[in-house]
Amino acid sequence: MGYYMRYIVTSGAVISLKVIEDALKGVDARYAIVPDDIEPLIGTLKLGEYVCGEIEINTPDDDIFAEEIDDLRELIADSEQASEAKIRETLDTAKVIIAMNAVWEGGDSSVTLDKLEPLWDWLFEHFPGVLQADHEGFYDREDLIFETNLKI
């Protein structure tokens, strides 16, 4: 099974898979990102032998970046939720998307999602932005601030 999550960064900071891997190794030395053989901005995030999923960095010069932003705009359109303007502003000023296709076997997603917490914590600590999770919505560092209950 899989589950998409995206951290939308609004600062112009340079983020690479190596920078992310080094930050996660600071939490647990067993974290590793195995780069894709063809695409340098895609890798497999692992904790020891446990595969957490595929991580990808998307920037405005990638076609996927524009597609993701457009899909997320559609997701929030005409919601009448109080935080719609904040999410729209985040999407308008987005500089990088850290996309994670979290994977797990069986029905217990919490094992993988717990292993991804250090990634989201580090991103929130170092880069302004929001976290989007399919079937849920958008989160700031502490709370769900915009509910979607939809999958892109």
Buried (B, 14 or more C-beta within 10 A) or exposed (E): EEBBBBBBBBEEEEBEBEBBBEBBEEBEEEBBBBBBEEEEBBBBBBBEEEBBBBBBBBBEEBEEBEEBBEEBEEBBEEBEBEBBEBBBEBBEBBBBBBBBBBBBEEEEBEEBBEBBEBBBEBBBEBBBBBBBBBEBBBBBEEEBBBEBEEEB
